[in-house]
Amino acid sequence: MSFIVGPVFAPEGARPPAPPAPAGSPGLYELTFVLAVPGRAVVQDEVDFAKLVQGGDSLLGVPPGTSELRITLRDDTGCEQSAVAHMNASRRLRDIELAIQADNFTQAASRGHDLVSQVLSRRAFLHDVAITTSAVQIVEALPGPACGGCSSSAR
């Protein structure tokens, strides 16, 4: 299931020069991959994005006192990309956020998946745990020309 949420402008309000394209436009996209324990809470029964992200969980624990993890990802061309992993109240990874340049939502989803799946796959193997995602939130942040994707960083 996917949702596309677009802005609605008041008649007297300032409008962008062109209405946003439902497919997205070249620019910066902010992605949040919400983690889940396989077989548990992987199906959503309401549309509350904030609650969805806050409810993320995994079997990957972190030491006490850790507030977030900064991750450097590398794509298949060698470009480095920063990401941030957040913890839940149980000190387990709940989500991974990153911002990337892409031409549209589809390309942002594909690039983000390729980057984040490397980290999740490796951690699942090293720690002998299963891990999955329950949702991916993609927000088109700043329209503008697309680039190779090496100059963006996480929020």
Order of alpha helices (4+ residues) and beta strands (2+ residues): beta-alpha-beta-beta-beta-alpha-beta
